[in-house]
């Protein structure tokens, strides 16, 4: 089942091109801060994913979706290893962030660091560091890099992930499409050059799908308001293809 969650930092996105047929997750969110709105949104996502229906494939506007996805899988009794493709670390907390950008925090939150508002709203059990793998995190803030270095979260190049996943564990694969070099995938809010090409990322994700152990897949998407959004949509669908139909 394909799900569209067209929200970015708790605000509705327009123009997000998600493959059909899909289920639109579009709840009425409360007034409040970004964090409060996102907590309400991802609790709805957790409830949706908690109902078994094959391998869910989710298109969402930001990486905080991983918190709702993990909570939903846990409600099913699945405790996956998170394979998190992202050019950025998403390992900031309020103490380390230079920008106060919540979208730079979800991997930290998932492993029990920083603001737990969304985690607690979803009822998510935090992951041990060893159950999180950051794939191609190459663009790190200084204090974020220090926090990652002090953690047990593995940072793995795209070409090596197949050899680094643990045996006999379910996987939850999340791809922030900014992991792809922006020459191949444009319309990104925070592009990071010198990344792997589209072919390499698509091949890597397909290899994980071929294990038969992926319990859920999600992608945080391009910005549909930026030039090249049509190219980015096609590229994202190529990465996601093993889980779409």
Helices and strands as residue ranges (DSSP letters): E 2-5, E 7-8, E 11-12, E 23-24, H 34-49, E 56-60, H 65-75, E 81-85, G 102-104, H 106-110, H 117-122, G 129-131, E 132-135, H 142-150, E 154-156, G 158-160, H 161-164, E 171-176, G 177-179, H 198-209, E 214-220, H 229-240, G 241-243
